[in-house]
Structure formats: C-alpha cells, structure tokens
C-alpha cells in the first residue's frame, strides 16, 4: 500500500508537470503569433470584384493629378502623396503631415476611420504612391477595410473596364476622422541612429542613389523589385520571401524600409504586410531626414 501511494503521488506530479509544460508552450506560441499581425484589415482586390462592389468603397486614385485627369476608375478621388507631405521645420523634404492635419484632410474627403477604402495606382511614375496611401491610413490606425487593387490601373484597363475623366465630388464630410497612431509601423531618425543593428534596413532607392550614399548596414533592394508582371502586381508571399532571402534578410527580425522620403519604401512596406510577414516599419523621413540628422 505504501508503495502504491508513492506511485500515485509521482503520477500526479508527472501529470501536473505535463500540463504546465503544455500551458507554457501554448503561451509561447501565442506570444509568437502575436508578433505576426497584418496591418489593419489589408488585402488585395481584383478589378472584376471592385467593379461589382464599387459602391461599398471610397476609391482613392494615388496617381498624379494629370494621370487622374487622363482617365480614372469611375468615382475615384485623386489622392496623391505630394498633397499630404511638405518640408518640415527641420528642412526635411517630403515629410508627411502631422496626424491632426491628415485626419482633417481625410474628413474633408468624406472619409472617417471606419470607411471601407480601395486604393490604386500604377506602381510606376508616381513612385508607388498607392503603397504610401496604404501605409498612411494604417499608421493613423484606420479601422475600416483597406483594399489595394491588384495590378492597379493597368489591370482595370486590361479588362476594358470603363474609365472616367470628370471630376469626382467627395461625399459630405464626416464629423471627423478619429485617428489612433500606430507606432509599430514607423521609425524615427533617432531610432535608426541609436539602435544600430536592431533593425534590418532595406534601401529601396535607385542604384544611382544607393551608390551616392546609404545608411550604414543597409541592403539595397530597389522598390521596383517588389512588384512583378506587366500589371505591376505586388509580389506574392513566396516571391517576397525569396527576394528577401536572396539579400540575406531575416524576416524574424525587425525590418525597416527607407527611400528618399518614405514613399517608395512605403510601397515595399505594403507588399511586406500583404505577405503576412511580421510587421515591418517605414522610415518616413528616410534619406532626406538621415542627411539632416543632428551631429552628422
């Protein structure tokens, strides 16, 4: 009887240890998964789906005004990055407007934080402005769905879908756009300067710009490498992982994209987020801010 009690006690101890081990493992898995999150409700949408569901969205054309005037998706509001940036007090060009100003500008377009959005561009001469638009709304904590048109205006034209040339009148302004800035999607010059080695920096500028100067420790992947095909579709998850691996980028570590002013890098950031990889950061000041950093 004495021996049996010892066996019972040992069996209970073993079972408790097993349960604790399983619980600990589950907690670790949950914490790991918590770091792999998508930016807002961000997904791709194809041209045919957009045409049949257009009334559900506010559609934003992220190309220049001249391109928008030449022909845009019916109902699309022109939303080019230059209208939402300026030279800041430190003389840094292409700096995004403060969140309060952005929120007011969105409200004037009839957009609140829950508005379903479709964003498109051409992933070409507008410097991937559609990616910047996606990042901008995500940074401000947009709560509504954000859809990026897969293949942009090229895919719309390829299906011979209608284009408009008339000016689109924004919907009646909402009371306000309630923003909640998400710091996990942004990095400052001070962060880059004081945390060397903490991030994997990816320079998305042209080869010419890269040769002229770069942030120490960065790898060079031009932003055009983040799309593929004649429609300029964002790389798939598998294609992006292959591209980053080719350049020695470990995506389990924090990744920071930069360019000249944060526009092209925001396109790369958007492709990264669409791929479902751990959240990346966009250095919105980018090279323009790095050149003006204190103490250089």
C-alpha positions as CSV (number, residue, x, y, z in Angstrom):
1,X,0.0,0.0,0.0
2,X,2.8,2.4,0.9
3,X,4.5,1.7,-2.5
4,X,1.2,2.3,-4.3
5,X,0.8,5.7,-2.7
6,X,4.3,6.8,-3.8
7,X,3.4,5.7,-7.3
8,X,0.2,7.6,-7.2
9,X,1.9,10.8,-5.9
10,X,4.6,10.5,-8.6
11,X,1.9,10.0,-11.3
12,X,0.1,13.2,-10.1
13,X,3.4,15.1,-10.1
14,X,4.2,13.9,-13.6
15,X,0.7,14.9,-14.9
16,X,1.0,18.3,-13.3
17,X,4.4,18.9,-14.9
18,X,3.0,17.7,-18.3
19,X,0.1,20.2,-18.0
20,X,2.4,23.0,-17.0
21,X,4.7,22.3,-19.9
22,X,1.8,22.3,-22.4
23,X,0.4,25.5,-20.9
24,X,3.9,27.1,-21.2
25,X,4.3,26.0,-24.8
26,X,0.8,27.4,-25.7
27,X,1.7,30.7,-24.1
28,X,5.0,30.9,-26.1
29,X,3.1,30.1,-29.3
30,X,0.5,32.8,-28.6
31,X,3.2,35.4,-27.9
32,X,5.0,34.4,-31.1
33,X,1.8,34.6,-33.1
34,X,1.0,38.0,-31.6
35,X,4.1,39.5,-33.3
36,X,2.9,38.3,-36.8
37,X,-0.1,40.5,-37.4
38,X,-1.5,42.1,-40.5
39,X,-1.6,45.9,-41.0
40,X,-5.3,46.7,-40.3
41,X,-7.7,44.8,-42.5
42,X,-5.4,44.9,-45.5
43,X,-5.9,42.7,-48.5
44,X,-5.8,42.8,-52.3
45,X,-8.9,43.1,-54.5
46,X,-9.1,42.3,-58.2
47,X,-10.5,44.5,-60.9
48,X,-13.6,42.5,-61.5
49,X,-14.5,42.3,-57.9
50,X,-14.0,46.0,-57.5
51,X,-16.3,46.8,-60.4
52,X,-19.1,44.7,-58.9
53,X,-18.7,46.1,-55.4
54,X,-17.5,49.7,-56.0
55,X,-20.5,51.2,-54.2
56,X,-19.2,49.7,-50.9
57,X,-16.0,51.7,-51.0
58,X,-14.4,55.1,-51.2
59,X,-11.9,54.6,-54.1
60,X,-8.7,56.6,-54.0
61,X,-6.5,57.1,-57.0
62,X,-3.0,57.6,-55.8
63,X,-1.5,58.9,-59.1
64,X,-0.7,62.4,-60.1
65,X,-3.5,64.8,-61.0
66,X,-2.6,64.8,-64.7
67,X,-2.8,61.0,-64.8
68,X,-6.0,61.0,-62.8
69,X,-7.5,63.6,-65.3
70,X,-6.5,61.5,-68.2
71,X,-8.7,58.6,-67.0
72,X,-9.6,57.1,-63.7
73,X,-11.9,54.4,-62.2
74,X,-15.4,55.9,-62.0
75,X,-15.9,57.5,-58.7
76,X,-12.3,57.6,-57.7
77,X,-11.0,60.6,-55.8
78,X,-7.5,61.8,-56.6
79,X,-5.2,61.1,-53.6
80,X,-1.5,61.8,-54.5
81,X,1.3,61.7,-51.9
82,X,2.5,65.2,-52.7
83,X,-0.7,66.7,-51.3
84,X,-0.1,65.0,-47.9
85,X,3.6,65.9,-47.4
86,X,5.7,69.1,-47.0
87,X,9.1,70.3,-46.0
88,X,9.1,70.2,-42.2
89,X,10.5,72.7,-39.6
90,X,13.9,70.9,-39.8
91,X,14.1,71.3,-43.5
92,X,13.3,67.7,-44.2
93,X,11.6,67.3,-47.6
94,X,8.6,65.0,-48.2
95,X,7.7,64.8,-44.6
96,X,4.1,63.5,-44.0
97,X,1.7,66.0,-42.5
98,X,1.0,65.7,-38.8
99,X,-1.8,63.2,-37.9
100,X,-4.2,66.0,-36.9
101,X,-3.8,67.6,-40.4
102,X,-4.1,64.3,-42.1
103,X,-7.3,63.4,-40.2
104,X,-8.8,66.8,-41.1
105,X,-7.9,66.2,-44.8
106,X,-9.5,62.7,-44.8
107,X,-12.7,64.1,-43.2
108,X,-12.9,66.7,-46.0
109,X,-12.9,63.8,-48.5
110,X,-15.9,62.2,-46.6
111,X,-13.6,59.6,-45.0
112,X,-13.8,58.5,-41.4
113,X,-11.8,55.9,-39.6
114,X,-14.3,53.1,-40.4
115,X,-14.7,53.9,-44.1
116,X,-14.0,50.9,-46.4
117,X,-11.2,52.0,-48.8
118,X,-9.9,50.8,-52.2
119,X,-6.6,52.3,-53.1
120,X,-4.9,52.0,-56.5
121,X,-2.1,53.5,-58.6
122,X,0.2,52.3,-61.3
123,X,3.3,51.2,-59.3
124,X,5.3,53.4,-61.7
125,X,6.0,57.1,-62.2
126,X,4.0,58.0,-59.0
127,X,6.8,56.3,-57.0
128,X,4.4,53.6,-55.7
129,X,2.2,56.3,-54.1
130,X,-0.6,53.7,-53.6
131,X,1.7,52.0,-51.1
132,X,2.3,55.3,-49.3
133,X,-1.5,55.8,-49.1
134,X,-2.0,52.4,-47.6
135,X,0.8,53.0,-45.1
136,X,-0.6,56.5,-44.2
137,X,-4.0,55.2,-43.3
138,X,-2.6,52.2,-41.5
139,X,-0.2,54.4,-39.5
140,X,-3.2,56.5,-38.4
141,X,-5.0,53.4,-37.2
142,X,-7.7,53.1,-39.8
143,X,-10.3,50.7,-38.6
144,X,-12.2,50.0,-41.9
145,X,-11.0,47.5,-44.5
146,X,-8.3,48.7,-46.8
147,X,-8.1,47.1,-50.2
148,X,-5.2,47.5,-52.7
149,X,-6.2,47.0,-56.3
150,X,-4.1,44.1,-57.6
151,X,-2.4,45.3,-60.7
152,X,-3.6,48.8,-60.3
153,X,-5.0,50.9,-63.2
154,X,-3.2,48.5,-65.6
155,X,-5.4,45.6,-64.6
156,X,-8.5,47.7,-64.9
157,X,-7.6,48.7,-68.4
158,X,-6.6,45.2,-69.3
159,X,-10.2,44.1,-68.7
160,X,-11.5,47.0,-70.8
161,X,-13.4,48.3,-67.8
162,X,-14.8,51.9,-68.0
163,X,-12.7,55.0,-67.2
164,X,-14.0,58.4,-66.2
165,X,-12.5,61.8,-66.9
166,X,-14.9,64.0,-65.0
167,X,-14.1,65.4,-61.5
168,X,-15.4,63.4,-58.7
169,X,-17.1,65.2,-55.9
170,X,-16.2,63.8,-52.4
171,X,-19.1,62.7,-50.2
172,X,-20.4,65.0,-47.5
173,X,-17.7,65.5,-44.9
174,X,-17.9,63.4,-41.7
175,X,-17.8,64.9,-38.3
176,X,-14.1,63.9,-38.0
177,X,-11.6,61.2,-38.6
178,X,-10.7,59.7,-35.3
179,X,-7.1,58.6,-35.6
180,X,-5.0,56.4,-33.3
181,X,-1.4,56.5,-34.4
182,X,0.2,53.1,-34.6
183,X,3.9,53.5,-33.6
184,X,4.8,49.9,-34.7
185,X,4.6,51.0,-38.3
186,X,7.1,53.8,-38.2
187,X,10.7,54.5,-37.2
188,X,12.4,57.8,-36.5
189,X,15.9,59.0,-37.4
190,X,16.8,58.8,-33.7
191,X,15.7,55.2,-33.6
192,X,17.8,54.3,-36.6
193,X,20.8,56.2,-35.3
194,X,20.7,55.0,-31.7
195,X,19.7,51.4,-32.3
196,X,22.3,50.3,-34.8
197,X,21.9,46.6,-35.5
198,X,18.4,46.4,-34.0
199,X,16.8,46.7,-37.4
200,X,17.5,45.2,-40.9
201,X,17.5,48.3,-43.1
202,X,16.4,47.9,-46.7
203,X,17.2,50.8,-49.1
204,X,14.5,50.9,-51.8
205,X,16.0,53.7,-53.9
206,X,17.6,53.5,-57.3
207,X,21.1,52.1,-57.8
208,X,22.4,55.6,-58.6
209,X,21.0,57.0,-55.3
210,X,22.5,54.0,-53.4
211,X,25.9,54.5,-54.9
212,X,25.9,58.2,-53.8
213,X,25.3,57.3,-50.2
214,X,23.4,54.9,-47.9
215,X,22.7,54.3,-44.2
216,X,25.4,52.1,-42.8
217,X,24.3,48.4,-42.6
218,X,21.5,48.7,-45.2
219,X,21.0,46.3,-48.0
220,X,19.8,47.5,-51.4
221,X,16.6,46.3,-53.0
222,X,15.1,48.7,-55.5
223,X,11.3,49.3,-54.9
224,X,10.6,48.1,-58.4
225,X,11.7,44.6,-57.3
226,X,8.6,44.4,-55.1
227,X,6.2,44.0,-58.0
228,X,6.0,41.7,-61.0
229,X,4.5,41.4,-64.4
230,X,3.1,43.9,-66.9
231,X,0.3,44.9,-64.4
232,X,2.9,45.5,-61.7
233,X,1.2,43.2,-59.2
234,X,2.7,43.0,-55.7
235,X,4.9,40.0,-55.1
236,X,3.2,37.0,-53.5
237,X,4.3,35.9,-50.1
238,X,6.5,33.2,-51.6
239,X,8.1,35.6,-54.1
240,X,8.8,38.2,-51.4
241,X,10.4,35.7,-49.1
242,X,12.6,34.5,-51.9
243,X,13.6,38.1,-52.7
244,X,14.4,39.0,-49.1
245,X,16.3,35.7,-48.5
246,X,18.4,36.4,-51.6
247,X,19.6,39.6,-50.0
248,X,20.2,37.9,-46.6
249,X,17.2,39.5,-44.9
250,X,16.0,37.5,-41.8
251,X,12.3,38.4,-41.6
252,X,12.1,37.1,-38.0
253,X,14.0,40.3,-37.0
254,X,12.6,43.8,-37.4
255,X,12.7,45.1,-40.9
256,X,12.8,48.8,-41.8
257,X,12.3,50.1,-45.3
258,X,13.5,53.5,-46.5
259,X,14.0,55.5,-49.7
260,X,14.3,59.3,-50.2
261,X,11.1,60.5,-48.5
262,X,9.3,57.4,-47.4
263,X,7.1,56.9,-50.5
264,X,8.8,54.1,-52.4
265,X,9.7,52.5,-49.1
266,X,6.0,52.6,-48.1
267,X,5.2,50.6,-51.3
268,X,7.7,47.9,-50.2
269,X,6.3,48.1,-46.7
270,X,2.8,47.4,-48.1
271,X,3.9,44.4,-50.1
272,X,5.7,43.1,-46.9
273,X,2.5,43.5,-44.9
274,X,0.3,41.9,-47.6
275,X,2.6,38.9,-47.5
276,X,1.7,38.2,-43.8
277,X,5.3,38.6,-42.6
278,X,6.0,40.0,-39.1
279,X,5.2,43.8,-39.1
280,X,7.7,46.0,-40.8
281,X,8.4,49.7,-40.3
282,X,8.6,52.5,-42.7
283,X,11.3,55.2,-42.1
284,X,9.1,58.0,-43.2
285,X,11.8,60.6,-43.0
286,X,14.1,58.3,-45.0
287,X,17.3,59.6,-46.6
288,X,16.1,63.2,-46.6
289,X,15.9,63.1,-42.8
290,X,19.1,61.0,-42.4
291,X,21.1,63.6,-44.3
292,X,19.9,66.3,-41.8
293,X,20.4,64.3,-38.7
294,X,21.9,66.0,-35.7
295,X,25.6,65.7,-35.2
296,X,26.5,64.4,-38.6
